[in-house]
Amino acid sequence: MTPRTTAAGRRRLSRTPAYARRDRRELFEAVAAVVVILAFTGLCVWAMRPDGIAGRQPRAVLLGLIVLAVFSGTAWLLTAPERRFAARRLAGLAIAAGLAVVITVVGVVAWPGGVVIDEPTPTTLVRDPITDTVPPPGEPPPAS
């Protein structure tokens, strides 16, 4: 096979790059998508850790995820290329943000039993004299 019949040989002869160049907008969109995915994943891991906010307030987290899905879905529909909303993107995003806020308020008011769960915290500390050998500050040490 001669160099002219292989793809690499043709690229060398024509002096064109072997890869397609991307414009800055595509590169920015790809980096922004990666940052958003990583930030959302980190936030979910933080929220679902033991004793995290998702374990203590699951209704509030669920409502937040619903609102985020509504807002991101409308933002995607408005900013996708070749949509009929292309001329009014900023107004559409403002309307989507307002719709997300309205959904949040309606969800907080209409959720049966309330969104925020109020868990009582223990007010007194019960000491076990067998396992607790160090007295709390301000108490005299136990008599031996």
Steps between C-alpha positions, in 0.01 A plus 500: 500500500634837412470799735241657271255213543493503881306752707813613685684548172220709354493719812874556482486590135213745538649662814163504678475402865400142577231620739209736464558833672233607748396859542521673838127483564490120473802472727344737756170308494679168554706634792192664654305173471781310673516758781122489552494119505788483749349769723159328502660164577703651784190670640304173488781310674521773765122498553472120521786443742409349837328772703478717187219732396334235280461270798370771730281695255406266212189694398688826461770328293237335279325833444833662415578227247157540338548877467853451365369252241225741390742792470772304322250343261357836400848650475605216271193548282561873475874492436513205260593613150237543231207538735223745435585684824842607375408868483359507855743285696565741788130567550433127487768426760357769728153348460644153573669629817173662609314176427752307711446741791121470468524118495718516811255722691198292396686181593597632842145614577314202355725213617301286746663505841740779406831494317737551790504223757556629853685236697530564873854506628594353835526775760662306784806285486468174687831374632580133540718476811645166396634599155540877549814538711581861420263749666363791299654841564388653827421170676726362771677174421331186634604380843713189495 
